Amino acid sequence: MLLKSGGGRLKERFSFPVAAMAAYMLFVAVSAAWASAGKFFLREYSKLLIAFAVYLFALLCVEKTKKSIDAFLTFLTAGSAVYALLSVDMATLKLFKPLLYLIPGYDGIDTGFETGTRLTGIFGSANTLGGLLAVGILLNFYLIDAAESRAKRLFYSVLISFSAYAFILSFSMGATGFFALSAIAYLALAGRRRGVALLHMLFTLVPAFAFVFVSFGFFEAEGAALAIPPLCMLANAAATAFLEAFLYPRLEASLNGNSRAVLRLLLAVALLAAAYGCAAFLFTGPYELEAGKSFRRSIYPAAGTYGLSADYTGDLTVSVVSQDDYDVMKHTETSLYSGPADGASFTVPEGSRVVYISFNTGGGAEIKKAVLSDGSSIKLKYILLPDFIANRLQGLLANENMIQRTVFFSDGMKLFRRSPVLGNGMGSFESLVCGYQDFHYETKYVHNNYIQVLLDSGIAGFAAYMSLLIGTLLLLIKGRKKEGEPAALRPALGSAFVMICTHSYMEVVMSALVYLPFAFSVFALAVLCYGGGPSKKSRPAGRAAAAASRWGSLALTTVYPLLIIMNLCASTMVASSTDSLPALYKALSAAVRLDCFEYNDYALSAVTNYPFYRSPLYKGFVDKCSARLLDTPSNSLHQGLIEYYMEMGQPDKAIEAAKKGVGYNYSNPEIWNGYFELFYSYASREGTDNPFLGESGSALTNGINELYDLMLEYNKKLWEPITLSSDSQALIDYVNSLHSDG
């Protein structure tokens, strides 16, 4: 594609966002030189490069014709529909399971249905699935409206029905909220076609919601009943196609260009939606609970003691838990009561943010009413809402994921300040965040793409990325002056752009391999439709920028594959040389020189195996590896170094490795106890080579005391202080006894 672009295609379609995209991709590529974890960089940047290939294809190979653009959009929306179909199937009949399980490692992904809440999807993340489907739906609105024949309209109706059905089932609250905002943006950009666009939205979402309501309860069924959700998906496709094929033509003429009719329709839809929303939360009734099932409701009482009175038949127990701000962020809870529903009583502590009451049954129960002693009723069955939506909305005012993400954001900004100009390299949040936490949690991403770019690429990379977004936005604004096909496509591209930019503020979608090509395609199509090339005044500079972008991208797509090949060669050499230690060390020494991404893994392997080999031939190599690893910021390397130094009789270096290791992971109790227990295993050894004896003992015991003092110092700022295991405490007691004897 890049070689083909030399014929003038890139110059013709070049614009500021293209230069920004090329600059961002090149800067991030160069940041591999200072990335904190080469392995994580390799994983994350590979995703970007795949999406960049799609970007280049859309920019250079899609013609500026309706036929070509529609074909590319059909490919995207069909992909969205296939993902939706596979997601529903993997949660029910699993007909496509053998196909998906051909993907290495795919059997470890949770592709089912979260009990009582939502569809997980084939990517193992309902949020990623929801975001991708939302973009597909928005682009599909254009395809339905621009369809030139009834057959095409029916085809696109089926595609959008699949995506809408799975989108509602995934019920990512963030994706749903941002999709609603994007739909409003679509209507705002649709101009005289606003009423028609609203019809397409209603014909898509109303039947999908109705069939989801019917199918939800069968996702956890057994036997033939599991076929009901897929059948409802097909029935929804038939209903959507019928509405588009037969009802739409009758209504289009009365709405197209009729501003009063459009306004009346908009007001009617808004009023009906508001009325339904209010009724959905107000109208509740008894809850019939099947044997072995449970459901949970949230309340927000003030501190104090409450009794619970339930009118029910059958077998019923309740459990009551409370969460304060700390619990919400930690995903922990405090139990207030667990036992029979009759006579249930609990005390809400001071500082409680939310209380959850779970109703459970072994043999089945019907709960007619549940009231607290202060007279407030607990809402049971939401008659107008599917259970999974009602269940997901519980605790909305104290949403754990939302509140914990504010902690991710804060820690991400701490990492940004570590290297504000150039950043820490892609993948750095996963490798470094444990050294900046006030309590221990595990996550690969910040869940905010803007902070993620800031901490990964610094101000320099962030400036390029924001230039890409701002430049794309300006092109979409400029597109209002276009006519014909570009004008018709602007509502879809503009609303999809809004979805991408807003959803990525709260989610990891821009770090998901399956989502990035959709996002980059929207960026490329904005350039293709509204770019127009450089103006006459800026033509010399534009030609220079286009050439720089072309040759820079060519260098990137040449050099990076070579680095990948070197990475694969190193992996192959090491994997084929494990039969003997001499062969392994020969391969490791070559792999460390050859692979710029995973050299830490090879260096650690050389270090941890050396006590069993001790060949003078590789002693200098191992010393260099251990020295390099000792100063590497990582939350996982230093335990191997401690073992190496202890085996080599260098307890002072083992202590140094431990101190540096906890510095990158000080909130994790497993790390502290792992280090102390490792030292304890050496202290418990019998024989004259026990490093706790002789002159080396004082250095080690003093070092362990210093490490323990360091833990106590860290405990002062941790929300959840580190507690020692029995072996760790035994080590500290042993060291203290040695000092007492001395």
C-alpha positions in Angstrom: 0.0 0.0 0.0 2.8 2.4 0.9 4.7 1.7 -2.3 1.6 2.2 -4.3 1.0 5.5 -2.6 4.1 6.9 -4.4 1.9 7.5 -7.5 0.2 10.5 -5.9 -2.6 8.8 -4.0 -1.1 9.9 -0.6 -0.5 13.4 -1.8 -4.0 13.6 -3.1 -5.5 12.4 0.2 -3.0 13.8 2.6 -4.2 16.2 5.3 -3.2 17.3 8.8 -4.8 14.3 10.6 -2.7 11.9 8.4 0.5 13.7 9.4 -0.6 13.5 13.1 -1.4 9.8 12.8 2.0 9.1 11.2 3.8 11.2 13.8 2.0 9.4 16.6 2.8 5.9 15.3 6.4 6.8 14.7 6.9 8.4 18.1 5.4 5.4 19.9 7.6 3.1 17.9 10.7 5.0 18.9 9.6 4.9 22.5 10.4 1.2 22.5 13.9 2.3 23.3 12.9 3.5 26.8 9.8 1.4 27.4 9.8 0.0 31.0 8.7 -3.5 29.7 9.6 -4.6 26.2 7.3 -7.6 26.3 4.3 -5.4 27.2 5.3 -2.8 24.6 5.4 -5.5 21.9 1.9 -6.7 22.8 0.4 -3.2 22.9 2.1 -1.7 19.9 1.3 -4.7 17.7 -2.3 -3.9 18.2 -1.7 -0.3 17.0 0.2 -1.4 14.0 -2.6 -3.8 12.9 -5.1 -1.0 13.2 -2.7 1.3 11.3 -2.6 -1.2 8.4 -6.4 -0.9 8.3 -6.1 2.9 8.4 -3.7 2.9 5.4 -5.9 0.5 3.5 -9.0 2.7 3.9 -7.0 5.8 3.1 -5.1 4.5 0.1 -7.2 1.7 -1.4 -10.8 2.7 -0.9 -12.0 4.8 -3.8 -13.9 8.1 -3.3 -17.1 6.5 -4.7 -20.3 5.5 -3.1 -19.8 1.9 -4.2 -16.3 1.6 -2.7 -17.1 3.4 0.5 -20.3 1.4 1.0 -18.4 -1.8 0.4 -15.8 -0.9 3.1 -18.5 0.0 5.6 -20.4 -3.2 4.8 -17.2 -5.1 5.7 -17.1 -3.3 9.1 -20.8 -3.6 9.9 -20.9 -7.2 8.8 -17.9 -7.9 11.2 -19.9 -6.2 14.0 -22.9 -8.4 13.2 -20.8 -11.6 13.1 -19.3 -10.7 16.5 -22.8 -10.3 17.9 -24.0 -13.6 16.5 -21.0 -15.5 17.8 -21.4 -13.9 21.2 -25.0 -15.0 21.6 -24.2 -18.4 20.3 -21.2 -18.9 22.7 -23.5 -18.1 25.6 -26.2 -20.5 24.5 -25.9 -23.4 21.9 -22.1 -23.0 21.3 -22.5 -24.2 17.7 -19.4 -22.2 16.7 -17.3 -23.3 19.6 -15.1 -25.7 17.6 -14.3 -22.9 15.2 -13.4 -20.3 17.9 -11.3 -22.9 19.8 -9.0 -23.2 16.9 -7.6 -19.9 18.1 -4.7 -20.7 20.5 -5.5 -19.9 24.1 -9.1 -19.0 23.3 -10.5 -21.7 25.6 -9.4 -19.6 28.6 -11.7 -16.7 27.7 -15.0 -16.3 29.5 -17.5 -16.1 26.6 -20.7 -16.9 28.5 -23.3 -15.0 30.5 -22.7 -13.2 33.7 -25.3 -14.6 36.0 -28.3 -12.3 36.1 -26.5 -9.4 34.6 -25.3 -9.4 31.0 -23.8 -11.1 28.0 -20.0 -11.3 28.3 -19.3 -11.7 24.5 -16.6 -13.6 22.6 -13.9 -11.1 23.6 -14.4 -11.9 27.3 -15.4 -8.3 27.9 -19.0 -6.9 27.7 -17.6 -3.4 27.6 -15.4 -4.0 24.6 -18.2 -5.8 22.8 -20.7 -3.0 23.6 -18.4 -0.3 22.3 -17.6 -2.1 19.1 -21.3 -2.9 18.4 -22.2 0.7 19.1 -19.8 1.9 16.3 -21.1 -0.8 14.0 -24.8 0.3 14.6 -24.0 4.0 14.0 -22.3 3.2 10.7 -25.1 0.8 9.8 -27.7 3.6 10.1 -26.1 5.2 7.1 -26.0 2.0 5.1 -29.8 1.4 5.6 -30.6 5.0 4.7 -28.4 4.9 1.6 -29.5 1.5 0.4 -30.5 1.7 -3.3 -32.8 -1.3 -3.3 -35.1 -3.2 -1.0 -32.8 -6.2 -1.0 -29.9 -4.1 0.3 -32.1 -2.5 2.9 -33.2 -5.9 4.1 -29.6 -7.1 4.2 -28.4 -4.1 6.2 -31.5 -4.4 8.5 -30.5 -8.0 9.4 -26.9 -6.8 10.1 -28.0 -4.0 12.4 -30.6 -6.1 14.1 -27.9 -8.6 15.2 -25.7 -5.9 16.5 -28.5 -4.1 18.4 -29.7 -7.3 20.0 -26.3 -8.2 21.3 -25.6 -4.6 22.3 -28.6 -4.5 24.6 -27.7 -7.9 26.1 -24.1 -6.8 26.8 -25.6 -3.8 28.7 -22.3 -2.0 29.4 -23.7 1.1 31.2 -20.9 3.3 29.9 -21.3 2.1 26.3 -25.1 2.5 26.6 -24.8 6.1 27.9 -22.3 7.2 25.4 -24.3 5.5 22.6 -27.3 7.6 23.6 -25.1 10.7 23.3 -23.8 9.5 19.9 -27.3 8.9 18.7 -28.3 12.5 19.6 -25.2 13.6 17.7 -26.3 11.6 14.7 -29.7 13.3 14.7 -28.1 16.7 15.1 -25.9 16.1 12.1 -28.7 14.5 9.9 -30.2 17.8 8.9 -33.3 17.3 6.7 -33.0 13.5 7.1 -33.3 13.8 10.9 -36.8 12.3 11.0 -35.8 9.5 8.7 -32.8 8.8 10.9 -35.0 8.6 13.9 -37.2 6.1 12.2 -34.2 3.9 11.5 -33.3 4.1 15.2 -36.7 3.2 16.4 -37.1 0.3 13.9 -33.8 -1.0 15.2 -33.8 -0.5 18.9 -37.5 -1.1 19.8 -37.9 -4.6 18.5 -34.4 -5.5 19.7 -35.4 -4.4 23.3 -38.6 -6.4 23.1 -37.0 -9.6 22.0 -34.2 -9.2 24.5 -36.9 -8.9 27.2 -38.3 -12.3 26.1 -35.0 -14.1 25.7 -33.1 -13.0 28.8 -34.4 -15.6 31.2 -33.3 -18.4 28.9 -29.6 -17.7 28.8 -29.1 -19.9 31.8 -31.6 -22.5 30.8 -30.8 -26.1 30.0 -31.5 -28.3 27.0 -33.7 -27.2 24.1 -34.6 -23.9 26.0 -31.1 -22.6 25.2 -32.2 -22.3 21.6 -34.7 -19.5 22.5 -32.1 -16.6 22.7 -30.7 -17.4 19.2 -34.2 -17.9 17.8 -35.3 -14.5 19.3 -32.2 -13.0 17.6 -33.5 -14.3 14.3 -37.0 -13.2 15.0 -35.7 -9.7 15.8 -33.9 -9.7 12.5 -37.2 -10.6 10.7 -39.1 -7.9 12.6 -36.5 -5.2 11.9 -36.4 -6.2 8.2 -40.2 -6.1 8.0 -40.4 -2.6 9.5 -37.7 -1.3 7.2 -39.1 -2.9 4.1 -42.8 -2.2 4.5 -43.4 0.4 7.1 -40.5 2.7 6.4 -41.4 3.6 2.7 -44.9 4.7 3.9 -43.5 7.0 6.6 -40.4 8.3 4.8 -42.4 10.6 2.4 -44.3 12.2 5.3 -41.2 12.9 7.3 -38.6 13.8 4.7 -38.2 17.6 4.7 -41.3 18.1 6.9 -39.8 19.9 9.9 -43.0 20.0 11.8 -43.7 16.3 11.5 -40.1 15.6 12.5 -40.4 17.9 15.6 -43.6 16.2 16.6 -42.0 12.8 16.2 -39.0 13.8 18.2 -41.1 15.2 21.0 -43.3 12.1 21.0 -40.3 9.8 21.3 -38.7 11.9 24.0 -41.9 12.0 26.0 -42.5 8.2 25.6 -38.9 7.4 26.6 -39.2 9.6 29.7 -42.6 8.1 30.6 -41.3 4.6 30.1 -38.2 5.3 32.2 -40.2 6.7 35.1 -42.7 3.8 34.9 -39.9 1.2 34.7 -38.6 2.4 38.1 -41.9 3.0 39.7 -43.9 -0.1 38.8 -42.7 -3.1 40.8 -44.3 -6.2 42.0 -43.7 -9.6 43.7 -40.6 -11.6 42.8 -40.8 -15.3 42.1 -37.5 -16.9 43.0 -36.6 -20.2 41.5 -35.0 -23.0 43.5 -31.3 -22.3 44.1 -31.5 -18.7 42.8 -31.0 -15.3 44.4 -31.2 -11.7 43.5 -29.9 -8.5 45.1 -31.3 -5.0 45.8 -29.6 -1.9 46.9 -30.7 0.6 49.6 -29.1 3.7 51.0 -30.1 4.0 54.7 -28.6 6.2 57.3 -26.5 4.7 60.0 -28.6 2.8 62.6 -30.3 -0.4 63.3 -33.0 -1.8 61.0 -35.4 -4.7 61.0 -36.5 -6.4 57.8 -40.1 -7.7 57.4 -40.8 -9.9 54.4 -44.1 -11.3 53.2 -43.3 -14.5 51.3 -44.1 -18.1 50.7 -41.6 -20.9 50.4 -38.0 -21.0 51.6 -36.2 -17.7 52.0 -33.0 -16.4 53.6 -31.4 -13.0 53.3 -27.8 -11.7 53.6 -27.1 -8.0 54.1 -23.7 -6.4 53.4 -22.5 -2.8 53.6 -19.9 -0.9 51.6 -18.1 2.3 52.6 -15.9 4.3 50.1 -12.9 2.1 50.8 -15.0 -1.1 50.2 -16.4 0.2 47.0 -12.9 0.9 45.6 -11.5 -2.4 46.8 -14.6 -4.5 45.7 -14.9 -5.7 49.3 -17.9 -5.6 51.7 -18.8 -5.9 55.4 -21.4 -8.5 56.3 -24.2 -7.1 58.5 -26.6 -10.1 58.6 -27.0 -13.6 57.1 -29.8 -16.0 58.1 -33.5 -16.5 57.9 -35.7 -13.8 56.5 -38.0 -14.0 59.5 -36.6 -11.7 62.3 -33.8 -10.3 60.1 -32.1 -7.3 61.7 -28.9 -5.4 60.9 -27.0 -2.3 62.0 -25.7 0.1 59.3 -22.3 1.5 60.3 -21.2 5.1 60.1 -19.8 6.0 56.7 -21.8 3.4 54.8 -22.2 4.3 51.2 -24.6 1.5 50.1 -26.3 -1.5 51.6 -27.1 -4.6 49.6 -29.8 -7.1 50.5 -29.6 -10.5 48.8 -32.7 -12.7 48.8 -31.8 -16.4 48.5 -33.8 -19.6 48.3 -33.0 -23.3 48.2 -36.4 -24.7 47.4 -38.0 -21.7 45.7 -40.0 -18.8 47.1 -42.4 -16.0 46.1 -41.6 -12.7 47.8 -44.7 -10.4 47.8 -43.3 -7.6 49.9 -40.2 -6.5 51.8 -40.2 -3.5 54.2 -37.6 -2.0 56.5 -38.5 -1.0 60.0 -38.4 2.7 59.1 -41.3 2.1 56.7 -39.3 2.1 53.4 -40.2 -0.6 50.9 -37.6 -2.6 49.0 -38.4 -2.8 45.3 -38.5 -6.4 44.1 -39.6 -7.2 40.6 -39.2 -4.4 38.0 -42.1 -5.3 35.8 -41.1 -3.1 32.8 -37.4 -3.9 32.8 -35.6 -7.1 31.9 -34.0 -8.6 35.0 -30.5 -8.2 33.8 -30.9 -4.4 33.3 -32.6 -4.1 36.7 -29.8 -6.1 38.3 -27.1 -4.0 36.7 -28.7 -0.8 37.8 -28.5 -1.9 41.5 -26.0 0.2 43.3 -25.8 2.7 40.5 -25.1 5.5 43.0 -22.2 3.5 44.4 -20.9 1.7 41.3 -17.7 -0.2 42.1 -16.2 -0.1 38.7 -16.9 3.6 38.2 -15.4 4.6 41.6 -12.4 2.3 41.3 -11.6 3.9 37.9 -11.0 7.2 39.6 -8.2 5.4 41.5 -6.8 4.1 38.2 -6.9 7.7 36.8 -5.1 9.1 39.8 -2.4 6.4 39.7 -2.1 6.9 36.0 -1.3 10.5 36.5 1.3 9.6 39.1 3.0 7.5 36.4 2.7 10.3 33.9 4.6 12.6 36.3 7.4 10.0 36.4 8.3 10.8 32.8 6.1 13.7 31.6 7.8 14.6 28.3 8.6 11.2 26.6 6.4 8.9 28.7 7.2 5.4 30.0 6.5 3.4 26.9 3.4 1.4 26.0 2.5 -1.3 28.5 4.1 0.7 31.4 0.9 1.0 33.4 0.8 -2.8 33.9 4.5 -3.0 34.8 4.8 0.0 37.0 1.5 0.8 38.6 2.1 -1.5 41.6 4.8 0.9 42.8 2.3 3.8 42.9 -0.8 2.3 44.6 -2.3 3.1 47.9 -3.9 -0.4 47.9 -3.2 -3.4 45.8 -5.2 -4.1 42.6 -4.4 -5.7 39.3 -5.2 -4.2 35.9 -3.4 -3.7 32.6 -4.9 -0.4 31.7 -6.0 2.9 33.2 -9.5 2.6 31.7 -9.0 6.1 30.3 -7.3 6.3 26.9 -6.2 9.9 27.3 -4.4 9.3 30.5 -3.1 6.0 29.0 -1.5 7.9 26.1 -0.1 10.5 28.4 1.7 8.1 30.7 2.8 5.8 27.8 3.9 8.5 25.4 4.3 11.7 27.5 3.4 15.2 26.3 5.1 14.6 23.0 3.0 11.5 22.0 -0.1 13.0 23.6 0.2 16.1 21.4 0.4 14.0 18.3 -2.6 11.9 19.4 -4.7 14.9 20.2 -3.7 16.5 16.9 -5.1 13.4 15.2 -8.4 13.7 17.1 -8.7 17.5 16.7 -7.8 17.3 13.0 -10.4 14.6 12.4 -13.0 16.7 14.3 -12.2 19.7 12.1 -12.6 17.7 9.0 -16.0 16.4 10.1 -17.0 20.0 10.8 -15.7 21.0 7.4 -17.8 18.2 5.9 -21.0 20.2 6.3 -20.1 22.1 3.2 -19.8 18.9 1.2 -22.6 17.6 -1.0 -23.7 14.2 -2.2 -22.2 11.0 -0.7 -19.8 12.7 1.8 -22.7 14.8 3.2 -24.9 11.7 3.6 -22.1 9.9 5.4 -21.3 12.7 7.9 -23.9 11.8 10.5 -22.6 8.3 10.8 -18.9 9.2 10.8 -19.5 12.1 13.2 -21.6 10.1 15.7 -19.1 7.2 15.5 -16.3 9.7 16.2 -18.2 11.0 19.3 -18.7 7.4 20.5 -15.0 6.6 20.1 -13.8 9.7 21.8 -16.3 9.6 24.7 -16.3 5.9 25.4 -12.5 5.7 25.5 -12.6 8.2 28.3 -14.0 5.5 30.7 -13.1 2.2 29.0 -10.2 0.2 27.6 -11.6 0.0 24.1 -8.7 1.8 22.5 -6.4 -0.9 24.0 -8.5 -3.7 22.5 -7.2 -5.3 19.3 -10.7 -6.0 17.9 -11.9 -2.4 18.5 -8.9 -0.4 17.2 -9.5 -1.2 13.5 -13.1 0.1 13.8 -11.9 3.4 15.4 -9.0 3.9 12.9 -11.4 3.2 10.0 -13.6 6.1 11.1 -10.5 8.3 11.3 -9.4 7.3 7.8 -12.9 7.7 6.3 -13.1 11.2 7.6 -9.9 12.0 5.8 -11.0 10.2 2.6 -14.4 12.0 2.5 -13.5 15.5 3.7 -9.7 15.8 3.4 -9.2 17.3 0.0 -5.4 17.6 0.1 -3.3 20.6 1.0 -4.4 24.1 -0.1 -2.4 26.1 -2.7 -0.8 28.2 -0.1 0.4 25.3 2.0 1.1 23.0 -1.0 4.9 23.0 -0.7 4.7 22.3 3.0 1.9 19.8 2.4 4.0 17.9 -0.1 6.9 17.8 2.3 4.7 16.6 5.1 3.2 14.0 2.9 6.6 12.8 1.8 7.8 12.7 5.4 4.6 10.7 6.5 5.0 8.3 3.6 8.7 7.6 4.2 8.3 7.5 7.9 5.5 5.1 7.7 7.5 3.0 5.1 10.4 2.9 7.6 8.1 1.9 10.4 6.4 -0.9 8.4 9.9 -2.1 7.3 11.8 -1.9 10.5 9.1 -3.2 12.9 8.6 -6.5 11.0 12.4 -7.0 11.1 12.3 -6.6 14.9 9.4 -9.0 15.1 11.3 -11.6 13.0 14.3 -11.2 15.4 11.9 -11.7 18.3 10.6 -14.9 16.8 14.1 -16.1 16.0 15.2 -15.6 19.6 12.1 -17.4 20.9 12.7 -20.3 18.5 16.4 -20.6 19.5 15.7 -20.7 23.2 12.7 -23.1 22.9 14.8 -25.5 20.8 17.8 -25.4 23.2 16.4 -26.6 26.5 17.8 -30.1 26.4 21.1 -29.1 28.0 22.4 -26.1 30.0 25.4 -25.4 27.6 23.0 -25.2 24.6 20.5 -23.1 26.6 23.1 -20.6 27.6 24.5 -20.3 24.1 20.9 -19.6 22.9 20.2 -17.2 25.8 23.3 -15.1 25.2 22.3 -14.8 21.5 18.7 -14.1 22.3 19.5 -11.2 24.7 21.5 -9.5 21.9 18.9 -10.3 19.2 15.6 -9.5 20.8 14.9 -5.9 21.9 11.5 -6.7 23.4 11.8 -9.8 25.6 15.4 -9.6 26.6 14.5 -9.3 30.2 12.9 -12.7 30.1 16.0 -14.3 28.6 18.2 -12.4 31.0 16.2 -13.6 34.0 16.3 -17.2 32.7 20.1 -17.0 32.4 20.3 -15.6 36.0 18.0 -18.1 37.7 19.5 -21.1 36.0 23.1 -20.2 36.6 23.4 -21.6 40.2 22.8 -25.0 38.6 25.4 -24.5 35.8 28.1 -22.2 37.1 30.1 -22.3 33.9 33.0 -19.7 34.0 32.4 -19.2 30.3 29.1 -17.4 31.0 29.8 -15.8 34.4 30.5 -12.4 32.8 27.3 -12.6 30.8 25.2 -13.6 33.8 26.8 -10.7 35.9 25.8 -8.2 33.2 22.3 -9.7 33.1 21.8 -9.6 36.9 23.1 -6.0 37.0 20.8 -4.9 34.3 17.8 -6.6 35.9 18.5 -5.2 39.3 17.9 -1.7 37.9 15.0 -2.6 35.8 11.6 -1.1 36.9 9.4 -4.2 37.2 6.9 -5.8 39.5 8.0 -9.4 38.7 11.7 -9.8 38.1 13.3 -9.3 41.5 12.4 -12.6 43.3 14.4 -14.5 40.8 17.4 -12.1 41.5 17.0 -12.7 45.3 17.3 -16.5 44.7 20.3 -16.1 42.4 22.2 -13.9 44.9 21.4 -16.1 47.8 22.6 -19.2 45.9 25.7 -17.4 44.9 26.5 -16.3 48.5 25.8 -12.6 48.0 23.2 -11.8 50.7 23.9 -8.1 50.5 22.9 -8.1 46.8 19.9 -10.2 47.6 18.7 -7.6 50.1 19.3 -4.9 47.5 17.2 -6.8 45.0 14.5 -7.2 47.6 14.4 -3.5 48.5 14.2 -2.5 44.8 11.6 -5.2 44.2 9.2 -4.0 46.9 9.7 -0.4 45.7 7.9 -1.4 42.5 5.2 -3.5 44.3 5.0 -2.1 47.9 1.2 -2.5 48.2 1.1 -6.2 47.3 1.2 -8.4 50.4 2.1 -11.4 48.3 5.4 -9.8 47.3 6.4 -8.9 50.8 5.6 -12.3 52.1 7.1 -14.0 49.1 10.4 -12.3 49.8 10.4 -12.9 53.5 9.4 -16.5 53.1 12.2 -16.9 50.6 14.7 -15.6 53.1 13.1 -17.9 55.7 13.7 -20.9 53.6 17.4 -20.1 53.6 17.4 -19.4 57.3 15.8 -22.8 57.9 18.5 -24.7 56.0 20.8 -27.0 58.0 24.5 -27.3 57.5 27.6 -25.2 57.6 26.7 -23.3 54.5 23.7 -21.6 56.1 24.1 -17.9 55.1 22.8 -16.8 58.5 25.9 -18.1 60.1 29.4 -16.6 60.1 30.4 -13.2 58.9 27.7 -13.0 56.2 25.0 -13.4 58.8 25.2 -9.9 60.1 24.8 -8.3 56.7 21.8 -10.5 55.9 20.1 -10.1 59.3 20.6 -6.4 59.3 19.3 -6.3 55.8 16.1 -8.2 56.7 15.6 -5.8 59.6 15.9 -2.9 57.2 13.5 -4.5 54.8 11.0 -5.0 57.7 11.4 -1.4 58.7 10.8 -0.4 55.1 7.5 -2.4 55.2 6.4 -0.6 58.3 7.2 2.7 56.7 5.1 1.8 53.6 2.3 0.7 55.9 1.8 4.2 57.1 0.5 5.3 53.7 -1.3 2.2 52.6 -5.0 1.9 53.0 -4.6 -1.7 53.8 -1.4 -2.3 55.8 0.7 -5.4 54.9 0.2 -8.3 57.3 2.9 -11.0 57.5 2.3 -14.7 57.0 3.4 -17.2 59.7 6.7 -18.0 58.0 7.4 -14.3 57.4 6.7 -13.5 61.1 8.9 -16.5 62.1 11.8 -15.0 60.0 11.4 -11.6 61.7 11.3 -13.3 65.2 14.4 -15.4 64.3 16.4 -12.3 63.2 15.3 -10.4 66.3 16.5 -13.3 68.4 19.9 -13.3 66.7 20.2 -9.6 67.5 19.1 -10.2 71.1 21.7 -12.9 71.5 24.3 -10.6 70.1 
